Amino acid sequence: MRKITRTKQHLGQIDTAAQAARGYNEAMTAFFADWQKLQDLGKKRDRLGQSLIEDGKIPAEGGMEHTGDVSVRALHSSNKSSTMNIGGVARH
């Protein structure tokens, strides 16, 4: 367009438009770079979260197993107590 433009006013408008286009290009380049960093950070957070979930399974499973053992012992103890009570009542 510069080759066919003659007036200073129009040349100034072309300069202004070109400057705006360069600014837009720089802004979009920065935006896409930041966007990529954000995506990479999201992937890292996802991997870390999955790792924390996996690390938490071990104590949780151990806790559930321990709770199950305690429940079974309590049930056996309760059964013995019931048997003793029934036996004691039958003697009187």
PDB file with one MODEL, atoms N, CA, C and O in Angstrom:
MODEL        1
ATOM      1  N   MET A   1       0.816  -1.179   0.000  1.00  0.00           N
ATOM      2  CA  MET A   1       0.000   0.000   0.000  1.00  0.00           C
ATOM      3  C   MET A   1       0.871   1.258   0.000  1.00  0.00           C
ATOM      4  O   MET A   1       0.468   2.294  -0.528  1.00  0.00           O
ATOM      5  N   ARG A   2       2.040   1.167   0.581  1.00  0.00           N
ATOM      6  CA  ARG A   2       2.899   2.353   0.641  1.00  0.00           C
ATOM      7  C   ARG A   2       3.283   2.834  -0.761  1.00  0.00           C
ATOM      8  O   ARG A   2       3.431   4.033  -0.997  1.00  0.00           O
ATOM      9  N   LYS A   3       3.438   1.900  -1.669  1.00  0.00           N
ATOM     10  CA  LYS A   3       3.886   2.276  -3.013  1.00  0.00           C
ATOM     11  C   LYS A   3       2.866   3.151  -3.733  1.00  0.00           C
ATOM     12  O   LYS A   3       3.230   4.004  -4.543  1.00  0.00           O
ATOM     13  N   ILE A   4       1.594   2.934  -3.434  1.00  0.00           N
ATOM     14  CA  ILE A   4       0.572   3.702  -4.163  1.00  0.00           C
ATOM     15  C   ILE A   4      -0.003   4.855  -3.340  1.00  0.00           C
ATOM     16  O   ILE A   4      -0.842   5.613  -3.827  1.00  0.00           O
ATOM     17  N   THR A   5       0.451   4.984  -2.091  1.00  0.00           N
ATOM     18  CA  THR A   5      -0.073   6.041  -1.217  1.00  0.00           C
ATOM     19  C   THR A   5       0.794   7.278  -1.349  1.00  0.00           C
ATOM     20  O   THR A   5       2.022   7.190  -1.359  1.00  0.00           O
ATOM     21  N   ARG A   6       0.140   8.450  -1.453  1.00  0.00           N
ATOM     22  CA  ARG A   6       0.875   9.699  -1.691  1.00  0.00           C
ATOM     23  C   ARG A   6       0.787  10.683  -0.521  1.00  0.00           C
ATOM     24  O   ARG A   6       1.744  11.415  -0.267  1.00  0.00           O
ATOM     25  N   THR A   7      -0.309  10.712   0.176  1.00  0.00           N
ATOM     26  CA  THR A   7      -0.476  11.765   1.181  1.00  0.00           C
ATOM     27  C   THR A   7       0.133  11.346   2.520  1.00  0.00           C
ATOM     28  O   THR A   7       0.162  10.164   2.862  1.00  0.00           O
ATOM     29  N   LYS A   8       0.621  12.348   3.274  1.00  0.00           N
ATOM     30  CA  LYS A   8       1.213  12.095   4.587  1.00  0.00           C
ATOM     31  C   LYS A   8       0.172  11.532   5.552  1.00  0.00           C
ATOM     32  O   LYS A   8       0.474  10.675   6.383  1.00  0.00           O
ATOM     33  N   GLN A   9      -1.034  12.021   5.429  1.00  0.00           N
ATOM     34  CA  GLN A   9      -2.107  11.565   6.312  1.00  0.00           C
ATOM     35  C   GLN A   9      -2.337  10.063   6.139  1.00  0.00           C
ATOM     36  O   GLN A   9      -2.437   9.322   7.117  1.00  0.00           O
ATOM     37  N   HIS A  10      -2.418   9.632   4.892  1.00  0.00           N
ATOM     38  CA  HIS A  10      -2.657   8.212   4.622  1.00  0.00           C
ATOM     39  C   HIS A  10      -1.435   7.368   4.987  1.00  0.00           C
ATOM     40  O   HIS A  10      -1.573   6.248   5.477  1.00  0.00           O
ATOM     41  N   LEU A  11      -0.234   7.911   4.745  1.00  0.00           N
ATOM     42  CA  LEU A  11       0.978   7.194   5.143  1.00  0.00           C
ATOM     43  C   LEU A  11       1.021   7.039   6.671  1.00  0.00           C
ATOM     44  O   LEU A  11       1.441   5.999   7.180  1.00  0.00           O
ATOM     45  N   GLY A  12       0.592   8.062   7.389  1.00  0.00           N
ATOM     46  CA  GLY A  12       0.519   7.997   8.856  1.00  0.00           C
ATOM     47  C   GLY A  12      -0.477   6.942   9.312  1.00  0.00           C
ATOM     48  O   GLY A  12      -0.235   6.231  10.287  1.00  0.00           O
ATOM     49  N   GLN A  13      -1.595   6.845   8.604  1.00  0.00           N
ATOM     50  CA  GLN A  13      -2.593   5.821   8.946  1.00  0.00           C
ATOM     51  C   GLN A  13      -2.033   4.412   8.712  1.00  0.00           C
ATOM     52  O   GLN A  13      -2.290   3.489   9.484  1.00  0.00           O
ATOM     53  N   ILE A  14      -1.276   4.275   7.647  1.00  0.00           N
ATOM     54  CA  ILE A  14      -0.641   2.977   7.366  1.00  0.00           C
ATOM     55  C   ILE A  14       0.360   2.650   8.469  1.00  0.00           C
ATOM     56  O   ILE A  14       0.420   1.515   8.940  1.00  0.00           O
ATOM     57  N   ASP A  15       1.155   3.656   8.885  1.00  0.00           N
ATOM     58  CA  ASP A  15       2.125   3.453   9.973  1.00  0.00           C
ATOM     59  C   ASP A  15       1.419   3.045  11.268  1.00  0.00           C
ATOM     60  O   ASP A  15       1.862   2.140  11.974  1.00  0.00           O
ATOM     61  N   THR A  16       0.319   3.727  11.563  1.00  0.00           N
ATOM     62  CA  THR A  16      -0.445   3.426  12.776  1.00  0.00           C
ATOM     63  C   THR A  16      -0.997   2.000  12.729  1.00  0.00           C
ATOM     64  O   THR A  16      -0.934   1.271  13.718  1.00  0.00           O
ATOM     65  N   ALA A  17      -1.531   1.613  11.585  1.00  0.00           N
ATOM     66  CA  ALA A  17      -2.075   0.260  11.432  1.00  0.00           C
ATOM     67  C   ALA A  17      -0.964  -0.788  11.542  1.00  0.00           C
ATOM     68  O   ALA A  17      -1.155  -1.834  12.164  1.00  0.00           O
ATOM     69  N   ALA A  18       0.193  -0.511  10.942  1.00  0.00           N
ATOM     70  CA  ALA A  18       1.318  -1.450  11.001  1.00  0.00           C
ATOM     71  C   ALA A  18       1.818  -1.595  12.442  1.00  0.00           C
ATOM     72  O   ALA A  18       2.135  -2.695  12.892  1.00  0.00           O
ATOM     73  N   GLN A  19       1.882  -0.471  13.153  1.00  0.00           N
ATOM     74  CA  GLN A  19       2.322  -0.503  14.542  1.00  0.00           C
ATOM     75  C   GLN A  19       1.326  -1.300  15.403  1.00  0.00           C
ATOM     76  O   GLN A  19       1.727  -2.089  16.259  1.00  0.00           O
ATOM     77  N   ALA A  20       0.054  -1.088  15.167  1.00  0.00           N
ATOM     78  CA  ALA A  20      -0.977  -1.834  15.899  1.00  0.00           C
ATOM     79  C   ALA A  20      -0.880  -3.331  15.590  1.00  0.00           C
ATOM     80  O   ALA A  20      -1.042  -4.163  16.482  1.00  0.00           O
ATOM     81  N   ALA A  21      -0.618  -3.663  14.341  1.00  0.00           N
ATOM     82  CA  ALA A  21      -0.492  -5.072  13.950  1.00  0.00           C
ATOM     83  C   ALA A  21       0.716  -5.715  14.636  1.00  0.00           C
ATOM     84  O   ALA A  21       0.635  -6.858  15.085  1.00  0.00           O
ATOM     85  N   ARG A  22       1.836  -4.988  14.719  1.00  0.00           N
ATOM     86  CA  ARG A  22       3.016  -5.522  15.409  1.00  0.00           C
ATOM     87  C   ARG A  22       2.708  -5.734  16.904  1.00  0.00           C
ATOM     88  O   ARG A  22       3.078  -6.754  17.485  1.00  0.00           O
ATOM     89  N   GLY A  23       2.036  -4.767  17.499  1.00  0.00           N
ATOM     90  CA  GLY A  23       1.666  -4.902  18.910  1.00  0.00           C
ATOM     91  C   GLY A  23       0.749  -6.093  19.142  1.00  0.00           C
ATOM     92  O   GLY A  23       0.911  -6.831  20.114  1.00  0.00           O
ATOM     93  N   TYR A  24      -0.205  -6.275  18.252  1.00  0.00           N
ATOM     94  CA  TYR A  24      -1.122  -7.412  18.344  1.00  0.00           C
ATOM     95  C   TYR A  24      -0.345  -8.721  18.208  1.00  0.00           C
ATOM     96  O   TYR A  24      -0.579  -9.667  18.960  1.00  0.00           O
ATOM     97  N   ASN A  25       0.572  -8.771  17.254  1.00  0.00           N
ATOM     98  CA  ASN A  25       1.378  -9.966  17.033  1.00  0.00           C
ATOM     99  C   ASN A  25       2.201 -10.295  18.284  1.00  0.00           C
ATOM    100  O   ASN A  25       2.275 -11.452  18.696  1.00  0.00           O
ATOM    101  N   GLU A  26       2.814  -9.279  18.880  1.00  0.00           N
ATOM    102  CA  GLU A  26       3.605  -9.494  20.095  1.00  0.00           C
ATOM    103  C   GLU A  26       2.716  -9.976  21.249  1.00  0.00           C
ATOM    104  O   GLU A  26       3.085 -10.881  21.997  1.00  0.00           O
ATOM    105  N   ALA A  27       1.555  -9.362  21.374  1.00  0.00           N
ATOM    106  CA  ALA A  27       0.634  -9.749  22.447  1.00  0.00           C
ATOM    107  C   ALA A  27       0.163 -11.191  22.269  1.00  0.00           C
ATOM    108  O   ALA A  27       0.095 -11.946  23.239  1.00  0.00           O
ATOM    109  N   MET A  28      -0.159 -11.573  21.045  1.00  0.00           N
ATOM    110  CA  MET A  28      -0.620 -12.939  20.797  1.00  0.00           C
ATOM    111  C   MET A  28       0.511 -13.942  21.004  1.00  0.00           C
ATOM    112  O   MET A  28       0.275 -15.039  21.510  1.00  0.00           O
ATOM    113  N   THR A  29       1.724 -13.584  20.625  1.00  0.00           N
ATOM    114  CA  THR A  29       2.873 -14.463  20.838  1.00  0.00           C
ATOM    115  C   THR A  29       3.072 -14.697  22.334  1.00  0.00           C
ATOM    116  O   THR A  29       3.281 -15.830  22.767  1.00  0.00           O
ATOM    117  N   ALA A  30       3.005 -13.619  23.123  1.00  0.00           N
ATOM    118  CA  ALA A  30       3.142 -13.740  24.577  1.00  0.00           C
ATOM    119  C   ALA A  30       1.978 -14.552  25.159  1.00  0.00           C
ATOM    120  O   ALA A  30       2.174 -15.381  26.047  1.00  0.00           O
ATOM    121  N   PHE A  31       0.779 -14.306  24.654  1.00  0.00           N
ATOM    122  CA  PHE A  31      -0.399 -15.034  25.131  1.00  0.00           C
ATOM    123  C   PHE A  31      -0.241 -16.533  24.901  1.00  0.00           C
ATOM    124  O   PHE A  31      -0.506 -17.329  25.802  1.00  0.00           O
ATOM    125  N   PHE A  32       0.186 -16.920  23.709  1.00  0.00           N
ATOM    126  CA  PHE A  32       0.329 -18.344  23.409  1.00  0.00           C
ATOM    127  C   PHE A  32       1.458 -18.968  24.223  1.00  0.00           C
ATOM    128  O   PHE A  32       1.354 -20.127  24.625  1.00  0.00           O
ATOM    129  N   ALA A  33       2.535 -18.224  24.473  1.00  0.00           N
ATOM    130  CA  ALA A  33       3.621 -18.740  25.314  1.00  0.00           C
ATOM    131  C   ALA A  33       3.112 -18.966  26.738  1.00  0.00           C
ATOM    132  O   ALA A  33       3.392 -19.998  27.348  1.00  0.00           O
ATOM    133  N   ASP A  34       2.365 -17.995  27.262  1.00  0.00           N
ATOM    134  CA  ASP A  34       1.794 -18.146  28.604  1.00  0.00           C
ATOM    135  C   ASP A  34       0.781 -19.285  28.646  1.00  0.00           C
ATOM    136  O   ASP A  34       0.716 -20.030  29.623  1.00  0.00           O
ATOM    137  N   TRP A  35       0.002 -19.413  27.595  1.00  0.00           N
ATOM    138  CA  TRP A  35      -0.992 -20.488  27.513  1.00  0.00           C
ATOM    139  C   TRP A  35      -0.296 -21.849  27.568  1.00  0.00           C
ATOM    140  O   TRP A  35      -0.750 -22.760  28.260  1.00  0.00           O
ATOM    141  N   GLN A  36       0.803 -21.975  26.838  1.00  0.00           N
ATOM    142  CA  GLN A  36       1.542 -23.239  26.837  1.00  0.00           C
ATOM    143  C   GLN A  36       2.109 -23.528  28.224  1.00  0.00           C
ATOM    144  O   GLN A  36       2.065 -24.669  28.684  1.00  0.00           O
ATOM    145  N   LYS A  37       2.638 -22.511  28.889  1.00  0.00           N
ATOM    146  CA  LYS A  37       3.149 -22.695  30.253  1.00  0.00           C
ATOM    147  C   LYS A  37       2.022 -23.150  31.183  1.00  0.00           C
ATOM    148  O   LYS A  37       2.221 -24.021  32.030  1.00  0.00           O
ATOM    149  N   LEU A  38       0.854 -22.562  31.020  1.00  0.00           N
ATOM    150  CA  LEU A  38      -0.301 -22.930  31.837  1.00  0.00           C
ATOM    151  C   LEU A  38      -0.695 -24.388  31.594  1.00  0.00           C
ATOM    152  O   LEU A  38      -1.008 -25.114  32.538  1.00  0.00           O
ATOM    153  N   GLN A  39      -0.680 -24.810  30.344  1.00  0.00           N
ATOM    154  CA  GLN A  39      -1.012 -26.200  30.025  1.00  0.00           C
ATOM    155  C   GLN A  39       0.010 -27.151  30.633  1.00  0.00           C
ATOM    156  O   GLN A  39      -0.352 -28.194  31.177  1.00  0.00           O
ATOM    157  N   ASP A  40       1.296 -26.789  30.540  1.00  0.00           N
ATOM    158  CA  ASP A  40       2.349 -27.620  31.128  1.00  0.00           C
ATOM    159  C   ASP A  40       2.193 -27.702  32.645  1.00  0.00           C
ATOM    160  O   ASP A  40       2.361 -28.771  33.232  1.00  0.00           O
ATOM    161  N   LEU A  41       1.876 -26.586  33.272  1.00  0.00           N
ATOM    162  CA  LEU A  41       1.662 -26.564  34.716  1.00  0.00           C
ATOM    163  C   LEU A  41       0.474 -27.450  35.095  1.00  0.00           C
ATOM    164  O   LEU A  41       0.527 -28.165  36.096  1.00  0.00           O
ATOM    165  N   GLY A  42      -0.579 -27.404  34.311  1.00  0.00           N
ATOM    166  CA  GLY A  42      -1.744 -28.252  34.564  1.00  0.00           C
ATOM    167  C   GLY A  42      -1.384 -29.733  34.501  1.00  0.00           C
ATOM    168  O   GLY A  42      -1.864 -30.523  35.314  1.00  0.00           O
ATOM    169  N   LYS A  43      -0.544 -30.110  33.545  1.00  0.00           N
ATOM    170  CA  LYS A  43      -0.114 -31.507  33.431  1.00  0.00           C
ATOM    171  C   LYS A  43       0.710 -31.917  34.649  1.00  0.00           C
ATOM    172  O   LYS A  43       0.551 -33.019  35.175  1.00  0.00           O
ATOM    173  N   LYS A  44       1.599 -31.013  35.094  1.00  0.00           N
ATOM    174  CA  LYS A  44       2.414 -31.310  36.277  1.00  0.00           C
ATOM    175  C   LYS A  44       1.534 -31.451  37.515  1.00  0.00           C
ATOM    176  O   LYS A  44       1.745 -32.349  38.331  1.00  0.00           O
ATOM    177  N   ARG A  45       0.550 -30.567  37.655  1.00  0.00           N
ATOM    178  CA  ARG A  45      -0.358 -30.645  38.803  1.00  0.00           C
ATOM    179  C   ARG A  45      -1.147 -31.945  38.772  1.00  0.00           C
ATOM    180  O   ARG A  45      -1.380 -32.556  39.815  1.00  0.00           O
ATOM    181  N   ASP A  46      -1.557 -32.371  37.590  1.00  0.00           N
ATOM    182  CA  ASP A  46      -2.308 -33.617  37.468  1.00  0.00           C
ATOM    183  C   ASP A  46      -1.443 -34.803  37.887  1.00  0.00           C
ATOM    184  O   ASP A  46      -1.898 -35.684  38.616  1.00  0.00           O
ATOM    185  N   ARG A  47      -0.181 -34.820  37.416  1.00  0.00           N
ATOM    186  CA  ARG A  47       0.719 -35.916  37.794  1.00  0.00           C
ATOM    187  C   ARG A  47       0.960 -35.920  39.304  1.00  0.00           C
ATOM    188  O   ARG A  47       0.964 -36.980  39.929  1.00  0.00           O
ATOM    189  N   LEU A  48       1.158 -34.744  39.887  1.00  0.00           N
ATOM    190  CA  LEU A  48       1.381 -34.648  41.328  1.00  0.00           C
ATOM    191  C   LEU A  48       0.141 -35.116  42.092  1.00  0.00           C
ATOM    192  O   LEU A  48       0.253 -35.842  43.080  1.00  0.00           O
ATOM    193  N   GLY A  49      -1.024 -34.705  41.637  1.00  0.00           N
ATOM    194  CA  GLY A  49      -2.263 -35.129  42.289  1.00  0.00           C
ATOM    195  C   GLY A  49      -2.440 -36.633  42.233  1.00  0.00           C
ATOM    196  O   GLY A  49      -2.830 -37.252  43.223  1.00  0.00           O
ATOM    197  N   GLN A  50      -2.158 -37.223  41.085  1.00  0.00           N
ATOM    198  CA  GLN A  50      -2.269 -38.679  40.954  1.00  0.00           C
ATOM    199  C   GLN A  50      -1.276 -39.372  41.881  1.00  0.00           C
ATOM    200  O   GLN A  50      -1.592 -40.397  42.486  1.00  0.00           O
ATOM    201  N   SER A  51      -0.078 -38.810  41.990  1.00  0.00           N
ATOM    202  CA  SER A  51       0.938 -39.367  42.881  1.00  0.00           C
ATOM    203  C   SER A  51       0.477 -39.304  44.335  1.00  0.00           C
ATOM    204  O   SER A  51       0.660 -40.259  45.090  1.00  0.00           O
ATOM    205  N   LEU A  52      -0.120 -38.182  44.726  1.00  0.00           N
ATOM    206  CA  LEU A  52      -0.623 -38.053  46.094  1.00  0.00           C
ATOM    207  C   LEU A  52      -1.745 -39.047  46.370  1.00  0.00           C
ATOM    208  O   LEU A  52      -1.825 -39.620  47.456  1.00  0.00           O
ATOM    209  N   ILE A  53      -2.600 -39.245  45.389  1.00  0.00           N
ATOM    210  CA  ILE A  53      -3.681 -40.226  45.544  1.00  0.00           C
ATOM    211  C   ILE A  53      -3.095 -41.618  45.745  1.00  0.00           C
ATOM    212  O   ILE A  53      -3.525 -42.358  46.630  1.00  0.00           O
ATOM    213  N   GLU A  54      -2.114 -41.970  44.921  1.00  0.00           N
ATOM    214  CA  GLU A  54      -1.491 -43.291  45.042  1.00  0.00           C
ATOM    215  C   GLU A  54      -0.792 -43.439  46.390  1.00  0.00           C
ATOM    216  O   GLU A  54      -0.896 -44.483  47.033  1.00  0.00           O
ATOM    217  N   ASP A  55      -0.079 -42.392  46.820  1.00  0.00           N
ATOM    218  CA  ASP A  55       0.617 -42.444  48.110  1.00  0.00           C
ATOM    219  C   ASP A  55      -0.374 -42.552  49.265  1.00  0.00           C
ATOM    220  O   ASP A  55      -0.057 -43.155  50.290  1.00  0.00           O
ATOM    221  N   GLY A  56      -1.543 -41.990  49.119  1.00  0.00           N
ATOM    222  CA  GLY A  56      -2.550 -42.045  50.173  1.00  0.00           C
ATOM    223  C   GLY A  56      -3.259 -43.380  50.260  1.00  0.00           C
ATOM    224  O   GLY A  56      -3.855 -43.700  51.288  1.00  0.00           O
ATOM    225  N   LYS A  57      -3.201 -44.161  49.196  1.00  0.00           N
ATOM    226  CA  LYS A  57      -3.888 -45.458  49.194  1.00  0.00           C
ATOM    227  C   LYS A  57      -3.246 -46.430  50.180  1.00  0.00           C
ATOM    228  O   LYS A  57      -3.944 -47.215  50.822  1.00  0.00           O
ATOM    229  N   ILE A  58      -1.929 -46.381  50.303  1.00  0.00           N
ATOM    230  CA  ILE A  58      -1.222 -47.338  51.160  1.00  0.00           C
ATOM    231  C   ILE A  58      -1.658 -47.190  52.620  1.00  0.00           C
ATOM    232  O   ILE A  58      -2.072 -48.175  53.231  1.00  0.00           O
ATOM    233  N   PRO A  59      -1.576 -45.971  53.202  1.00  0.00           N
ATOM    234  CA  PRO A  59      -2.049 -45.847  54.590  1.00  0.00           C
ATOM    235  C   PRO A  59      -3.549 -46.111  54.726  1.00  0.00           C
ATOM    236  O   PRO A  59      -3.993 -46.675  55.726  1.00  0.00           O
ATOM    237  N   ALA A  60      -4.313 -45.711  53.744  1.00  0.00           N
ATOM    238  CA  ALA A  60      -5.765 -45.916  53.817  1.00  0.00           C
ATOM    239  C   ALA A  60      -6.091 -47.403  53.808  1.00  0.00           C
ATOM    240  O   ALA A  60      -6.927 -47.867  54.583  1.00  0.00           O
ATOM    241  N   GLU A  61      -5.431 -48.144  52.930  1.00  0.00           N
ATOM    242  CA  GLU A  61      -5.685 -49.586  52.871  1.00  0.00           C
ATOM    243  C   GLU A  61      -5.231 -50.259  54.164  1.00  0.00           C
ATOM    244  O   GLU A  61      -5.896 -51.163  54.670  1.00  0.00           O
ATOM    245  N   GLY A  62      -4.082 -49.804  54.698  1.00  0.00           N
ATOM    246  CA  GLY A  62      -3.606 -50.351  55.966  1.00  0.00           C
ATOM    247  C   GLY A  62      -4.575 -50.040  57.090  1.00  0.00           C
ATOM    248  O   GLY A  62      -4.842 -50.885  57.944  1.00  0.00           O
ATOM    249  N   GLY A  63      -5.098 -48.828  57.084  1.00  0.00           N
ATOM    250  CA  GLY A  63      -6.063 -48.437  58.112  1.00  0.00           C
ATOM    251  C   GLY A  63      -7.337 -49.250  58.022  1.00  0.00           C
ATOM    252  O   GLY A  63      -7.897 -49.656  59.040  1.00  0.00           O
ATOM    253  N   MET A  64      -7.795 -49.488  56.799  1.00  0.00           N
ATOM    254  CA  MET A  64      -9.015 -50.293  56.631  1.00  0.00           C
ATOM    255  C   MET A  64      -8.772 -51.729  57.079  1.00  0.00           C
ATOM    256  O   MET A  64      -9.635 -52.350  57.700  1.00  0.00           O
ATOM    257  N   GLU A  65      -7.586 -52.251  56.758  1.00  0.00           N
ATOM    258  CA  GLU A  65      -7.263 -53.620  57.172  1.00  0.00           C
ATOM    259  C   GLU A  65      -7.210 -53.705  58.701  1.00  0.00           C
ATOM    260  O   GLU A  65      -7.733 -54.646  59.297  1.00  0.00           O
ATOM    261  N   HIS A  66      -6.578 -52.720  59.321  1.00  0.00           N
ATOM    262  CA  HIS A  66      -6.490 -52.691  60.783  1.00  0.00           C
ATOM    263  C   HIS A  66      -7.885 -52.580  61.406  1.00  0.00           C
ATOM    264  O   HIS A  66      -8.197 -53.264  62.380  1.00  0.00           O
ATOM    265  N   THR A  67      -8.705 -51.722  60.837  1.00  0.00           N
ATOM    266  CA  THR A  67     -10.075 -51.562  61.336  1.00  0.00           C
ATOM    267  C   THR A  67     -10.838 -52.876  61.223  1.00  0.00           C
ATOM    268  O   THR A  67     -11.589 -53.246  62.126  1.00  0.00           O
ATOM    269  N   GLY A  68     -10.645 -53.573  60.119  1.00  0.00           N
ATOM    270  CA  GLY A  68     -11.293 -54.876  59.942  1.00  0.00           C
ATOM    271  C   GLY A  68     -10.834 -55.870  60.995  1.00  0.00           C
ATOM    272  O   GLY A  68     -11.649 -56.620  61.534  1.00  0.00           O
ATOM    273  N   ASP A  69      -9.526 -55.887  61.298  1.00  0.00           N
ATOM    274  CA  ASP A  69      -9.003 -56.789  62.329  1.00  0.00           C
ATOM    275  C   ASP A  69      -9.608 -56.469  63.692  1.00  0.00           C
ATOM    276  O   ASP A  69     -10.003 -57.370  64.431  1.00  0.00           O
ATOM    277  N   VAL A  70      -9.676 -55.185  64.017  1.00  0.00           N
ATOM    278  CA  VAL A  70     -10.255 -54.767  65.296  1.00  0.00           C
ATOM    279  C   VAL A  70     -11.715 -55.185  65.364  1.00  0.00           C
ATOM    280  O   VAL A  70     -12.177 -55.657  66.403  1.00  0.00           O
ATOM    281  N   SER A  71     -12.441 -55.018  64.276  1.00  0.00           N
ATOM    282  CA  SER A  71     -13.859 -55.401  64.247  1.00  0.00           C
ATOM    283  C   SER A  71     -14.029 -56.895  64.475  1.00  0.00           C
ATOM    284  O   SER A  71     -14.915 -57.319  65.218  1.00  0.00           O
ATOM    285  N   VAL A  72     -13.193 -57.679  63.844  1.00  0.00           N
ATOM    286  CA  VAL A  72     -13.286 -59.140  64.000  1.00  0.00           C
ATOM    287  C   VAL A  72     -12.991 -59.528  65.445  1.00  0.00           C
ATOM    288  O   VAL A  72     -13.681 -60.375  66.011  1.00  0.00           O
ATOM    289  N   ARG A  73     -11.968 -58.914  66.047  1.00  0.00           N
ATOM    290  CA  ARG A  73     -11.641 -59.227  67.447  1.00  0.00           C
ATOM    291  C   ARG A  73     -12.785 -58.809  68.377  1.00  0.00           C
ATOM    292  O   ARG A  73     -13.119 -59.521  69.324  1.00  0.00           O
ATOM    293  N   ALA A  74     -13.372 -57.657  68.094  1.00  0.00           N
ATOM    294  CA  ALA A  74     -14.496 -57.194  68.916  1.00  0.00           C
ATOM    295  C   ALA A  74     -15.675 -58.153  68.795  1.00  0.00           C
ATOM    296  O   ALA A  74     -16.352 -58.440  69.782  1.00  0.00           O
ATOM    297  N   LEU A  75     -15.918 -58.645  67.589  1.00  0.00           N
ATOM    298  CA  LEU A  75     -17.009 -59.598  67.380  1.00  0.00           C
ATOM    299  C   LEU A  75     -16.755 -60.890  68.152  1.00  0.00           C
ATOM    300  O   LEU A  75     -17.661 -61.421  68.796  1.00  0.00           O
ATOM    301  N   HIS A  76     -15.519 -61.397  68.087  1.00  0.00           N
ATOM    302  CA  HIS A  76     -15.185 -62.622  68.820  1.00  0.00           C
ATOM    303  C   HIS A  76     -15.330 -62.401  70.326  1.00  0.00           C
ATOM    304  O   HIS A  76     -15.835 -63.265  71.043  1.00  0.00           O
ATOM    305  N   SER A  77     -14.889 -61.257  70.787  1.00  0.00           N
ATOM    306  CA  SER A  77     -15.002 -60.934  72.213  1.00  0.00           C
ATOM    307  C   SER A  77     -16.465 -60.855  72.627  1.00  0.00           C
ATOM    308  O   SER A  77     -16.853 -61.346  73.687  1.00  0.00           O
ATOM    309  N   SER A  78     -17.265 -60.234  71.778  1.00  0.00           N
ATOM    310  CA  SER A  78     -18.699 -60.119  72.054  1.00  0.00           C
ATOM    311  C   SER A  78     -19.355 -61.496  72.092  1.00  0.00           C
ATOM    312  O   SER A  78     -20.205 -61.762  72.942  1.00  0.00           O
ATOM    313  N   ASN A  79     -18.962 -62.359  71.177  1.00  0.00           N
ATOM    314  CA  ASN A  79     -19.516 -63.721  71.151  1.00  0.00           C
ATOM    315  C   ASN A  79     -19.158 -64.482  72.426  1.00  0.00           C
ATOM    316  O   ASN A  79     -19.989 -65.207  72.973  1.00  0.00           O
ATOM    317  N   LYS A  80     -17.918 -64.315  72.900  1.00  0.00           N
ATOM    318  CA  LYS A  80     -17.501 -64.987  74.135  1.00  0.00           C
ATOM    319  C   LYS A  80     -18.315 -64.469  75.316  1.00  0.00           C
ATOM    320  O   LYS A  80     -18.744 -65.239  76.175  1.00  0.00           O
ATOM    321  N   SER A  81     -18.523 -63.144  75.347  1.00  0.00           N
ATOM    322  CA  SER A  81     -19.301 -62.553  76.444  1.00  0.00           C
ATOM    323  C   SER A  81     -20.727 -63.074  76.427  1.00  0.00           C
ATOM    324  O   SER A  81     -21.285 -63.390  77.478  1.00  0.00           O
ATOM    325  N   SER A  82     -21.315 -63.165  75.253  1.00  0.00           N
ATOM    326  CA  SER A  82     -22.689 -63.668  75.143  1.00  0.00           C
ATOM    327  C   SER A  82     -22.764 -65.112  75.603  1.00  0.00           C
ATOM    328  O   SER A  82     -23.707 -65.500  76.292  1.00  0.00           O
ATOM    329  N   THR A  83     -21.782 -65.901  75.227  1.00  0.00           N
ATOM    330  CA  THR A  83     -21.751 -67.308  75.616  1.00  0.00           C
ATOM    331  C   THR A  83     -21.632 -67.417  77.130  1.00  0.00           C
ATOM    332  O   THR A  83     -22.302 -68.246  77.747  1.00  0.00           O
ATOM    333  N   MET A  84     -20.790 -66.591  77.729  1.00  0.00           N
ATOM    334  CA  MET A  84     -20.616 -66.618  79.179  1.00  0.00           C
ATOM    335  C   MET A  84     -21.906 -66.204  79.881  1.00  0.00           C
ATOM    336  O   MET A  84     -22.295 -66.809  80.880  1.00  0.00           O
ATOM    337  N   ASN A  85     -22.567 -65.172  79.358  1.00  0.00           N
ATOM    338  CA  ASN A  85     -23.823 -64.721  79.951  1.00  0.00           C
ATOM    339  C   ASN A  85     -24.891 -65.802  79.867  1.00  0.00           C
ATOM    340  O   ASN A  85     -25.597 -66.072  80.838  1.00  0.00           O
ATOM    341  N   ILE A  86     -24.995 -66.399  78.725  1.00  0.00           N
ATOM    342  CA  ILE A  86     -26.001 -67.450  78.538  1.00  0.00           C
ATOM    343  C   ILE A  86     -25.688 -68.618  79.464  1.00  0.00           C
ATOM    344  O   ILE A  86     -26.579 -69.184  80.098  1.00  0.00           O
ATOM    345  N   GLY A  87     -24.418 -68.965  79.529  1.00  0.00           N
ATOM    346  CA  GLY A  87     -24.008 -70.054  80.424  1.00  0.00           C
ATOM    347  C   GLY A  87     -24.292 -69.708  81.872  1.00  0.00           C
ATOM    348  O   GLY A  87     -24.738 -70.566  82.634  1.00  0.00           O
ATOM    349  N   GLY A  88     -24.045 -68.480  82.261  1.00  0.00           N
ATOM    350  CA  GLY A  88     -24.285 -68.043  83.641  1.00  0.00           C
ATOM    351  C   GLY A  88     -25.760 -68.022  83.972  1.00  0.00           C
ATOM    352  O   GLY A  88     -26.141 -68.393  85.082  1.00  0.00           O
ATOM    353  N   VAL A  89     -26.599 -67.601  83.046  1.00  0.00           N
ATOM    354  CA  VAL A  89     -28.045 -67.551  83.267  1.00  0.00           C
ATOM    355  C   VAL A  89     -28.595 -68.965  83.369  1.00  0.00           C
ATOM    356  O   VAL A  89     -29.491 -69.221  84.174  1.00  0.00           O
ATOM    357  N   ALA A  90     -28.077 -69.878  82.575  1.00  0.00           N
ATOM    358  CA  ALA A  90     -28.581 -71.244  82.568  1.00  0.00           C
ATOM    359  C   ALA A  90     -28.292 -71.938  83.890  1.00  0.00           C
ATOM    360  O   ALA A  90     -29.045 -72.838  84.262  1.00  0.00           O
ATOM    361  N   ARG A  91     -27.254 -71.574  84.615  1.00  0.00           N
ATOM    362  CA  ARG A  91     -26.891 -72.232  85.868  1.00  0.00           C
ATOM    363  C   ARG A  91     -27.785 -71.766  87.011  1.00  0.00           C
ATOM    364  O   ARG A  91     -27.981 -72.507  87.974  1.00  0.00           O
ATOM    365  N   HIS A  92     -28.320 -70.579  86.927  1.00  0.00           N
ATOM    366  CA  HIS A  92     -29.134 -70.067  88.038  1.00  0.00           C
ATOM    367  C   HIS A  92     -30.479 -70.617  87.953  1.00  0.00           C
ATOM    368  O   HIS A  92     -31.324 -70.313  88.794  1.00  0.00           O
TER     369      HIS A  92
ENDMDL
END
